[in-house]
Amino acid sequence: MPTIRFLTPADFGDMCDIIDKHSSGMGAWCNDRTAPERQNFRQLAKDHVDLCFEHAMSNFWGYFDDAGKLVAWVNCTRWADPINITIRTVIEDPDADLPRRDGAVWSDAAVDLVNWGIGFFWSEGVESFWCRLFAGKEDRHISAHPNCMLTQYQREKVYFIRAGEQPPPEYRRVSWSPFDDATAIYRFSDPLPLLAYLELESANDPTGNAE
């Protein structure tokens, strides 16, 4: 049966195999096979993964199909504080023929993978998730999928980044590289963070034993 698990450097080769099936950042992060090719995308993406594996603040996990093949993976980056997380990379294998809703950009597997991560971090008390979206392609980001848990969060556009421009230092936890296309940084804020949820549960529990 399909499995979700944390990835290690031992999975790097399989992760790169999926990168090799895409030709640009827009193609990979918007899951758009018609996006124009960008020179050196594959090598830059692989170097980025390699760099993130070296940092303890990065978490990778992957979705493995019935045959045990990696078909999608996600990379999240922790901030210095415990309440913010960046969903930095989501990518799926375009040749895996993964099930998806009619007309959906992203497969059910990729959405399940992201939702698993959101639930994991929510249980740690994370209140806000940050993403960098391509301008004009926001509807192709996984956060726009109707089954993605981020649709239940309050979305706020916090900073626009012109093509070729590097994000300012205060947003380097979201992204530190210039892109060939215009992008924007978004924050997705939980309307009911874990602490508030527990307080609400406790207030509604007459026994005082809510956990």
Disulfide bonds with the S-S distance in Angstrom:
none
